[in-house]
Amino acid sequence: MLKLFLVRHGESNPAKFPGGDSARELSELGIRQIEQLRDRLSAEISTMPKIVCSHAVRTQQTASILAKRWNQTPETDTNIYYGGIRPYEEIVKKFLSVNTLILIGHNPDISVFASEITGADIRFLTSSCAVIELNADEVILLGKLKAIWHPQAH
């Protein structure tokens, strides 16, 4: 069984600078919320997780903040960035043999993916995390939603 933590990146600054949407950085609030999420994940995860994120700056920053807890370097998958739900499926299938996977992405795709594999209506805010226990084979991904954590506003 795979314990899957789907995370939407932290709140980011508006895209008002060169580089467009993918170059957006986390806001100060987003950084604080992801640090709080890291503390919550630390209490929940007992083994070294695999961490995967998109190439967008805000997901890279989110992944780096989370990865500090386990002193590791996250893996980047460029297909996650607004590629639909297929990249999420492929990544999960690729890491079925690990105990714990933290997958960091973007709305609306991450919400659609989480809803599809659990049958629940899941809507991610920035810095939200869905905790899913996944019974999976190489064809069908079916999971049970254990929790959805939304950030505290401050």
matplotlib code that plots the C-alpha trace (Angstrom):
import matplotlib.pyplot as plt

x = [0.0, 1.3, 0.6, 0.2, 0.3, -1.0, 0.1, -0.9, 2.0, 2.0, 0.4, 2.4, 3.0, 1.1, 2.7, 3.8, 7.4, 9.4, 9.1, 5.3, 3.3, 5.9, 8.4, 6.0, 7.6, 5.9, 4.6, 5.6, 2.2, 2.8, 6.2, 4.7, 1.9, 4.2, 6.5, 3.4, 2.5, 6.1, 5.6, 2.4, 3.9, 6.8, 4.5, 2.6, 5.5, 7.8, 9.8, 11.8, 9.3, 9.8, 9.1, 8.1, 7.1, 6.6, 9.3, 7.4, 9.3, 6.5, 6.3, 10.1, 10.1, 7.3, 9.2, 12.4, 10.8, 9.2, 12.3, 14.4, 12.7, 14.2, 17.4, 16.8, 16.5, 13.0, 12.6, 11.2, 8.7, 8.0, 4.8, 2.9, 2.7, -0.8, -0.5, -3.8, -4.2, -2.2, 1.2, 0.0, -1.2, 2.2, 4.2, 2.2, 2.5, 6.2, 6.6, 4.2, 7.0, 7.8, 6.0, 5.4, 5.1, 4.6, 3.4, 3.3, 1.3, -1.2, -5.0, -7.2, -5.3, -4.4, -8.0, -9.4, -6.8, -7.4, -11.2, -10.9, -8.8, -10.8, -14.3, -14.5, -15.1, -11.7, -10.8, -7.4, -6.6, -3.0, -0.9, -3.6, -2.7, -4.8, -3.7, -4.6, -4.0, -3.7, -4.4, -2.9, -1.9, -0.4, -3.8, -6.2, -5.4, -8.0, -7.5, -9.2, -9.1, -7.9, -7.7, -7.6, -5.6, -6.2, -3.8, -4.4, -4.8, -2.1]
y = [0.0, 3.4, 6.4, 9.3, 13.0, 15.2, 18.8, 21.9, 24.4, 27.3, 30.6, 32.5, 36.1, 37.4, 36.9, 40.5, 40.0, 38.3, 34.6, 34.4, 31.9, 29.2, 31.8, 32.8, 32.5, 31.7, 34.6, 35.1, 33.6, 30.7, 30.0, 30.1, 27.8, 25.2, 25.3, 24.5, 21.7, 20.4, 20.2, 18.3, 15.9, 15.3, 14.0, 11.9, 10.3, 7.9, 6.7, 8.6, 9.8, 10.2, 13.9, 14.9, 18.3, 20.2, 22.6, 25.7, 27.9, 27.8, 24.0, 23.8, 26.1, 24.1, 20.9, 22.3, 23.5, 20.1, 18.1, 19.9, 17.7, 14.6, 16.2, 15.1, 16.6, 16.4, 15.0, 17.3, 16.2, 18.8, 17.0, 17.9, 21.6, 21.9, 18.5, 17.1, 14.2, 11.7, 12.8, 12.4, 8.8, 8.0, 9.3, 7.4, 4.2, 4.8, 4.9, 2.2, 0.4, 3.2, 3.5, 7.2, 9.6, 13.4, 14.7, 18.5, 20.1, 22.6, 23.2, 22.2, 19.0, 17.9, 18.4, 16.4, 13.6, 13.3, 13.2, 10.6, 8.1, 8.5, 9.1, 12.1, 15.8, 17.2, 20.9, 22.1, 25.5, 26.6, 24.8, 22.0, 18.4, 15.3, 12.1, 9.0, 5.4, 3.9, 0.3, 0.2, -2.0, -1.1, -0.5, 1.0, 3.5, 3.4, 5.1, 6.0, 9.6, 9.6, 13.4, 16.7, 19.5, 23.1, 25.8, 28.1, 31.7, 33.8]
z = [0.0, -1.0, 1.3, -1.1, -0.1, -2.9, -2.2, -4.1, -4.1, -1.6, -2.3, -4.9, -5.9, -8.9, -12.3, -12.9, -13.9, -16.8, -17.0, -16.7, -14.7, -14.3, -12.8, -10.0, -6.5, -3.2, -1.2, 2.4, 3.5, 1.1, 2.7, 6.2, 5.2, 3.6, 6.7, 8.8, 6.4, 6.6, 10.4, 10.0, 7.4, 9.7, 12.4, 9.9, 7.9, 9.6, 6.5, 3.9, 1.3, -2.4, -3.3, -6.9, -8.2, -11.4, -12.8, -11.9, -9.4, -6.8, -6.8, -6.6, -3.6, -2.0, -2.6, -1.2, 2.0, 2.5, 1.6, 4.2, 6.8, 5.2, 3.9, 0.3, -3.2, -4.8, -8.3, -11.0, -13.7, -16.3, -17.4, -14.2, -15.2, -16.6, -18.4, -17.2, -14.9, -16.9, -15.6, -12.0, -12.8, -14.5, -11.5, -9.0, -11.0, -11.3, -7.6, -6.5, -4.8, -2.3, 1.0, 0.9, -2.0, -1.8, -5.2, -5.6, -8.4, -9.6, -9.8, -11.5, -12.4, -8.8, -7.6, -10.6, -10.1, -6.3, -6.9, -9.6, -7.6, -4.4, -5.6, -3.3, -4.3, -3.5, -4.1, -3.2, -1.9, -2.1, 0.5, 0.8, 1.2, 0.6, 2.4, 0.4, 1.1, -2.3, -3.3, -6.8, -9.5, -12.8, -14.5, -11.9, -9.2, -6.4, -3.1, 0.2, 1.3, 4.9, 5.3, 3.6, 5.2, 4.3, 5.4, 8.4, 7.3, 8.9]

ax = plt.figure().add_subplot(projection="3d")
ax.plot(x, y, z, "-o")
ax.set_aspect("equal")
plt.show()
